[in-house]
Structures are given as structure tokens and as C-alpha cells.
Amino acid sequence: MPDTPATINFPAGSIAWNVITGVSVTRASHVQDSDVEFPVVLSDGRVHDSGAHLPTTAASDDLGIGVGTLGTGEFYLTTSDAKTTTVTQYARYQVQVPYDYDAGETFQLIVNGGMNTTISDGTATVDLEVYKSDLDGTVGSDLCATAAQSINSLTAADKTFTVNAASLNPGDLLDVRLTVAITDSATGTAVIGRVNSIRRVLDCRG
């Protein structure tokens, strides 16, 4: 008597793709992971118009890079003292879109920042410009869809900037310029802006 094929029902999720032969597994077969975070390395920042490493003390229109104290602090960006004046200072980064990014889906840059010891009696903001490299020496238009946001607080907070993801693909290279602008008219003590981190937050698949 010939053997009769049997039907075996396995619980959902009990068999991994890699133990099934003859099955083609594509990126689209994977479940999307939403809002995955990838930090930007602050110490990779460059002077926006020369390409030099950021100075350790902010000067002219360049943000400074602080190292904190090992074991108790970490790298951060800082402005010059803006009391009774206006400063607009920058840091520039090359930021890669991760290879497991789900093309066209959510892509955000989140900046955590605030004021060091004293708030401005005027304004203090952080802003981002985001350009996709065409890898031929040119870039497209600014993809940042969010306007400058206030960091005029002694309590550091996350500021979310949405990137227009319609043309974004895994592996793309972004040219990002961060701006901190402070206007103060009469504060007597130091008015210094600070950025603690920049994170990529995006949807991944595969």
C-alpha cells in the first residue's frame, strides 16, 4: 500500500524562512520595523564651508565640539556666548541612509538640544537642511520639511525634523547642515546653546 501524504500544521511563526527550501525570500517578505533609531556621530561634524574638523570652542559661524568628561558626560555641540548679541553657527554632516531602510517610508532626524545655563531673553532655535547627494558632485533640493524649532529652555528636549522621503532609498548619502541661531538683547550671564545628539529615526525592512 503506497504511503499517503500527511498534512502537518505548524504553529504560526514556528518555522524560520531559512529552513524552507525552494522559497525565495525578498525584502518585501519581512515585517516592517517602525521608528528604528540610528545615532549620528557628533564628532564626525565638519565646519560647514571648509570641511575642517569642528573646533573645540565655537567661533565665528562654527559650532564647537565638546567632549564631556569620560564616564560622566559625552560629546556635544555648543555655541558661542550669545548674551546681548546674535550668533548663527553651523555644523555639517554626511549622513547615510541605512541599507535596511524601507524605501519611501518614514525618515526623520531628531535633534536633542537646549540651553546650557541661561535662556535667551529673545530666541534660540535649531534648524536642519537636508540634501540628497547625486554622487556626481551635485545635490538635489532641501528635503527637510520642518521649520526651525525653539531650544530656548534649560531642559533639553527632542526636536523632530521630517525628511521628505519620496525619493529616498537604502544607501543614499545625505548632506546635512545643522544651524543653531540665538538672539539676545540684555541677559547679563552666558547664553549658550547646546546640542546633545542627532538621531536618524526611520522605518526598516529586511
N, C-alpha and C positions, 0 to 999 in steps of 0.2 A: 504494500500500500504506500503510495507516494506521501512524502511529508506535506502537510498543509501549512502554508504560511500563516504565521500568527501576527496579530496586531498588538503592539505594545504601546501603551500610553504613558509617556513620561511627564512628570510634573513640569509645569511651565518654568523655564529658566534653569532646568537641571542639566542640560547638555550644552557645552560650550561650542561655539562655531568651529573651533579648531579640531574637534574630534569628528566632524561630519565630513566625509569625503564627497567630492563632486559638487560641492556648494561654493558658488562664487560670492565672496563677502566684499561688499563695496562700502565706501564711507557712508552712503545713504542708509545702509542697513543698521547703523549704530544709532542708539538713542542720543539725542542732543543733551549735552551738559550745559546748563544755563549759568551765566554770570560767573564764569571761571576767572580767577584773578592771577595776573602775571605782573610782578613789580618791575618798574623801570629803575635801573641802577643810577642813582643820583650822581655818583662820582663820574659817570660817563659824560656828564654835561660839558658843553663847549661854549666858548664865547661866540655869540651869535653871528658876528660879522668878520671873524678872523680864523675861527677853528681852533684857537688855542684852548688849553685846559682852563676851566673856570679858576679865577683867583681865589685864594683863601680868605680874602677880605673884599667885599663888594666895593666896586669903584666905577665911576663914570656911569655907563649904561649896562654894566655887567653885574649879575648876581654873584655872590660869593658862595663857596662851598665850605661848610663847616664839618668837622669830623666827629664832634661829640667826644665823650670820654669812653674808652673801651670798657665794656661791661656794664655801663650805666646809661650810655647815650648812643646815638647813631648819626649817620651822615644827614645833613640838612642843607637847604639853600637859605640864604639870608640877604636882605637888602642893606643898603647904607642907612645911616640915621637920617630920617626924613623930617625931623622936627623943624617947624617953621619954613618948610620948603616943599618942593615936589621932586620925587625921583621916579623914574621909569626904567626898570632894569630887567635884563633878559638872561635866559639860559636856553641852549638849543640841544636837541637830542635826535639821534636816529633811532627810530622805534620800529621793530619788525613785527608784522602780523604773524602770530604763531601758525605753524603748519597744520594744526588740527582745528583751526578756526573754521566755522561753518559759514561759507561764503555768503555775503549779503545780509547776514544776521547781526544782532546787536553787537556794537563795538563802542565802548566808552573809555574815556580817560578820566580818572578820578584823582584830584589833587587834594591832599590834606594840608591845610595851612591856617595861619592865624598871625597874631602879633606877639612879639617877644615879651615886652614888659609894660608897654603903654600903648593904648589905642590912639589913632589919629583923631584930631578934632574935625577932620574933614572926611576923606575917603581912603580906603585901601582895598585894592582889588587884585584878583588873579585872572589871567586870561590865557587861552591857548590858540595857536594857529597850527593847523594840521594839513600837510601837503603830501600827496602820494607821489613817490618817485617814479618817473617813467623809465628809469635805468638807462637813459640816453643823454644825461646831463640836464634834463628838463623835469619840471613837475607840473601837476595839474592845478586846479583851483583849491582854495581853502575848504577843507571838508568839515571843519568844526562848526556845528550848528547851534552852539550855545554861546551867549554873550558873556562878557566879563562878570565875575561874581565877587561879592564882598568877602574879605577876610579880616575885617576890622573888628576883631574880637580877641580877647586874651584866651579864649577857649578854642583850641584848634578844631576844625571841622572839615569833613569831606565836601568837596565841590565837584559835582559831576558834569562832565562835558561830553555831549553826544557827538559821535563822528558819523557823518553820512556814509553808510556802509554799502550803498548801491553798487559801487564799483570795486569794493574790497574783496581780495582773495587771499587764501593762505600764502604766506611767504612774502607778501607785499612789504615794501620798505617805506616808512613814513618819516617825513622831515617835520619835526615838532618844535615850535618855539613857545616857551613859557614866559609870560610877562607879569611882573608884579609892579603895580603903579600905586604910589601913595602921594596924597596931597594933604599937607598940614599947615596951619597958619599961626598957631600960637602956643603949642604944647611946649612945656619947659623941659621935660625929660625925654630920653631917647625914644624915638618912634621907629621901630624896626620890624619889617615884615619877615615872615619865616614860612618856608615850605618843608614839610616833614616827609612827604612821599608823593610819588606819582605811580598809579597803578593802571594797567590795562584790564578792563573787565569786559568779557566777551562770551559769546556762545560758541561752544566747541562740539565737534562730532568726529568720532573715529580715533 
